[in-house]
């Protein structure tokens, strides 16, 4: 990530908020029992309905820039009071527990001992992780199919970590008669419709906003996206998508990223972004998917055999 652009993005969506919104923990502690790291905290009485995001970083989380580079671990309730983590042994870990409302509002408060930890916690080298995701048995598919747990096999050094590769698939050219029949079928296809010729801006970005991640997205759309500066747009949207975004805002960001990749000629990646954007914008994303597939062109006259 370009740290300068990441910092600029964070300033954009944090600067408009003068005071923190949401809930701030009253105490946050991190400790290790040699096999896992345990985060514990105390929360105010009004934190029962609040959700918090747990972050981990290899460096102290002292600014929004370091928070943007941290790993998002989980979303937890304020009443939980405890979270277990299994970092890589020997690597120092620092943590932050931030209210989701603060992130959405763009007014993050970082206070050591309340929202962040100031002392590094590390598991000793050589310890074998006991993260449940690596060792949980899945009873719903026990027999007759074999149970594949590649992460456990790799960590324990037993079994085959990954299945053997499939044999290469042979292909052969279509016969002239088959190629002619296929061409005739393709001519019977209904018209695909007219591909979009101009960038599409959603109604949400035409509405005035003054803070939060929605403000950042609007500034990207009004700036490099509208100017057709596709490389700059792609980089800024990529930085924005590293942040924990509300689902609807993420769908819009991916819709604009798909258009950016489309105009850069990267149609396969554009299709993937438009598919992710369809969760909230089916009507707008569908013609762009069709246009991207058209630009990718038909397959060659070879079929697997």
C-alpha positions in Angstrom: 0.0 0.0 0.0 1.2 3.5 -0.8 1.4 4.9 2.7 1.1 8.5 1.7 -2.2 7.9 -0.2 -3.4 5.7 2.7 -2.7 8.5 5.1 -4.4 11.0 2.9 -7.5 8.8 2.7 -7.7 8.5 6.4 -7.3 12.2 6.9 -10.2 12.8 4.5 -12.6 10.6 6.4 -11.4 11.5 9.9 -10.8 15.2 9.7 -14.4 16.3 9.4 -15.3 14.8 12.8 -14.3 17.0 15.7 -15.2 14.6 18.5 -15.3 10.8 18.8 -18.6 9.0 18.4 -19.5 5.6 19.6 -18.2 3.7 22.7 -14.8 3.8 24.2 -13.6 0.9 26.5 -12.7 1.8 30.0 -9.8 -0.8 30.2 -8.0 -3.0 27.7 -5.3 -5.6 28.6 -3.4 -8.3 26.6 -1.6 -11.3 28.1 -0.3 -14.7 27.1 -0.4 -18.1 28.7 2.3 -19.5 26.3 -0.2 -21.0 23.9 -2.5 -18.1 23.0 -2.9 -14.4 23.6 -6.0 -13.3 25.6 -7.4 -9.8 25.2 -9.7 -8.7 28.1 -11.5 -5.4 28.6 -14.0 -3.6 30.7 -16.7 -1.6 29.0 -19.2 1.0 30.1 -22.7 0.0 31.0 -24.0 1.5 27.7 -21.7 -0.7 25.6 -24.0 -3.7 25.6 -25.4 -3.0 22.1 -22.1 -1.9 20.7 -20.0 -4.0 18.3 -16.2 -3.7 18.3 -13.5 -4.6 15.7 -10.4 -6.3 17.0 -7.1 -5.4 15.2 -3.6 -6.8 15.4 -0.4 -5.2 14.3 3.3 -5.9 14.5 3.9 -2.3 15.5 2.2 -0.1 18.2 -1.1 1.2 16.9 -0.6 4.9 17.6 -2.2 6.5 14.5 -4.9 6.0 11.9 -2.2 5.1 9.4 -0.9 2.2 11.5 -4.5 1.1 12.2 -5.1 1.0 8.4 -2.2 -1.4 8.1 -3.3 -3.6 10.9 -5.0 -7.0 10.5 -8.7 -7.1 11.2 -9.4 -10.2 13.4 -13.0 -10.3 14.4 -16.1 -8.3 15.3 -17.1 -8.8 18.9 -19.8 -7.5 21.3 -18.9 -5.1 24.0 -20.3 -7.4 26.6 -18.0 -10.3 25.7 -15.1 -8.8 27.6 -12.6 -11.4 26.2 -11.0 -12.5 22.9 -8.5 -15.2 22.2 -5.9 -14.8 19.4 -3.2 -17.1 18.0 -0.5 -15.0 16.4 2.6 -16.4 14.8 5.1 -17.5 17.6 8.0 -15.2 18.1 6.3 -12.2 16.3 5.3 -9.3 18.6 1.7 -8.3 18.5 -0.1 -5.1 19.4 -3.9 -4.8 19.5 -6.7 -2.3 19.1 -10.4 -2.7 19.9 -12.4 0.0 18.1 -16.1 0.6 18.1 -17.7 0.0 14.7 -19.6 3.3 14.9 -16.4 5.2 15.3 -15.0 3.7 12.1 -18.2 4.4 10.2 -18.4 8.0 11.5 -14.7 8.6 10.8 -13.9 9.7 14.3 -11.5 7.1 15.7 -10.0 7.6 19.2 -6.8 5.8 20.0 -5.9 5.8 23.7 -3.4 3.4 25.2 -5.0 1.1 27.8 -8.5 1.8 26.6 -8.6 1.3 22.8 -5.1 0.1 22.2 -2.3 -1.9 23.9 1.1 -0.3 24.4 3.1 -3.4 25.3 4.0 -6.1 22.8 2.8 -9.7 23.4 4.5 -12.6 21.8 4.1 -16.4 21.9 7.4 -18.2 22.6 9.2 -19.7 19.6 8.5 -23.4 19.0 4.9 -23.4 20.4 2.4 -25.3 18.4 -0.7 -23.2 17.7 -4.0 -24.5 19.0 -6.2 -22.2 17.0 -9.6 -24.1 16.8 -9.9 -23.3 13.1 -7.0 -25.7 12.4 -8.3 -28.6 14.5 -12.1 -28.5 14.7 -13.6 -31.8 13.4 -16.5 -31.4 11.0 -19.1 -34.0 12.1 -21.5 -33.1 9.4 -19.3 -34.9 6.8 -17.6 -37.7 8.6 -18.2 -40.7 6.3 -18.1 -42.0 3.6 -15.9 -39.1 2.2 -12.5 -38.5 3.8 -12.1 -35.5 6.0 -9.5 -33.1 4.6 -7.9 -30.7 7.0 -4.9 -29.3 5.1 -4.0 -26.7 7.7 -3.7 -29.3 10.4 -1.7 -31.7 8.2 0.8 -28.9 7.3 1.2 -27.9 10.9 1.6 -31.4 12.3 3.5 -32.8 9.4 1.2 -35.7 8.9 -0.9 -36.9 6.0 -1.0 -35.2 2.6 -1.4 -31.4 3.0 -3.0 -31.0 -0.3 -4.6 -33.4 -2.8 -2.7 -34.5 -5.8 -3.0 -32.4 -8.9 -5.5 -33.6 -11.6 -3.9 -35.0 -14.7 -3.5 -32.5 -17.6 -6.6 -32.2 -19.8 -6.1 -32.9 -23.5 -7.9 -30.8 -26.1 -8.5 -31.1 -29.8 -9.8 -28.9 -32.5 -13.4 -29.1 -33.6 -14.2 -30.7 -36.9 -15.4 -28.4 -39.7 -18.9 -29.7 -39.4 -19.0 -29.1 -35.6 -17.5 -25.7 -35.9 -20.1 -24.7 -38.5 -22.9 -26.0 -36.3 -21.6 -24.1 -33.3 -21.4 -20.9 -35.4 -25.0 -21.4 -36.4 -26.1 -21.7 -32.8 -24.2 -18.6 -31.8 -26.0 -16.6 -34.5 -29.3 -17.6 -32.8 -28.3 -15.9 -29.5 -30.5 -13.0 -28.4 -28.8 -9.6 -28.7 -26.5 -8.8 -25.8 -27.6 -5.2 -25.5 -25.5 -2.1 -25.8 -22.5 -1.9 -23.6 -22.1 1.2 -21.4 -20.1 3.9 -23.1 -19.6 6.3 -20.2 -18.7 5.8 -16.5 -21.7 5.3 -14.2 -22.0 7.3 -11.0 -24.5 6.0 -8.4 -27.1 8.2 -6.8 -25.4 7.8 -3.4 -22.3 9.7 -4.7 -24.5 12.5 -6.0 -25.7 13.2 -2.5 -23.7 15.6 -0.3 -21.9 13.9 2.7 -19.4 15.6 5.0 -17.6 12.8 6.9 -16.9 9.1 7.2 -16.0 6.5 4.6 -18.9 7.6 2.3 -17.2 11.0 2.2 -13.9 9.4 1.1 -15.6 7.4 -1.6 -17.4 10.4 -2.9 -14.1 12.4 -3.0 -12.6 9.6 -5.2 -15.5 9.5 -7.5 -15.6 13.3 -7.8 -11.8 13.4 -8.3 -9.7 10.9 -10.3 -12.7 8.7 -11.3 -14.5 11.6 -13.0 -11.3 12.8 -14.6 -10.6 9.4 -16.0 -7.3 9.0 -14.1 -7.7 5.2 -13.9 -4.4 4.3 -12.2 -4.9 6.9 -9.5 -8.5 5.8 -9.0 -7.5 2.1 -8.8 -4.9 2.8 -6.1 -7.2 5.0 -4.0 -10.1 2.6 -4.2 -7.7 -0.3 -3.3 -6.6 1.6 -0.2 -10.2 2.3 0.8 -11.1 -1.3 0.5 -8.5 -2.3 3.0 -10.6 -0.6 5.7 -13.6 -2.3 7.4 -16.4 -0.8 5.4 -20.2 -1.1 5.7 -21.5 -3.6 3.2 -23.3 -1.1 1.1 -20.3 1.3 0.9 -18.1 -1.7 -0.1 -20.4 -2.7 -2.9 -20.3 0.8 -4.3 -16.5 1.0 -4.1 -16.2 -2.3 -5.9 -18.7 -1.1 -8.6 -16.3 1.9 -9.3 -13.3 -0.4 -9.1 -14.9 -2.7 -11.7 -15.4 0.3 -14.0 -11.8 1.4 -13.5 -10.5 -2.0 -14.4 -12.8 -2.1 -17.4 -11.4 1.1 -18.8 -7.9 -0.2 -18.2 -8.7 -3.3 -20.3 -8.5 -5.7 -17.4 -11.9 -7.3 -18.1 -11.5 -10.6 -16.1 -10.8 -8.7 -12.9 -13.5 -6.2 -13.7 -16.1 -9.0 -13.9 -15.2 -10.2 -10.4 -15.6 -6.7 -8.9 -19.0 -6.2 -10.6 -20.2 -9.6 -9.3 -19.3 -8.5 -5.8 -21.1 -5.2 -6.4 -24.3 -6.9 -7.5 -25.2 -7.6 -3.9 -26.6 -4.1 -3.7 -26.6 -2.9 -7.3 -27.9 -5.6 -9.6 -29.4 -3.4 -12.3 -26.3 -1.2 -12.5 -23.6 -3.9 -12.4 -25.3 -6.4 -14.9 -24.7 -4.4 -18.1 -21.1 -3.9 -17.1 -20.6 -7.6 -16.6 -22.1 -8.2 -20.0 -19.8 -5.6 -21.6 -16.7 -7.0 -19.9 -17.5 -10.5 -21.1 -18.0 -9.1 -24.6 -14.6 -7.4 -24.5 -12.9 -10.7 -23.4 -14.0 -12.2 -26.7 -15.1 -15.7 -27.7 -13.2 -18.8 -26.8 -11.1 -20.5 -29.5 -12.4 -23.5 -31.4 -10.9 -26.0 -29.0 -12.8 -28.0 -26.4 -11.5 -30.3 -23.6 -11.5 -33.9 -24.5 
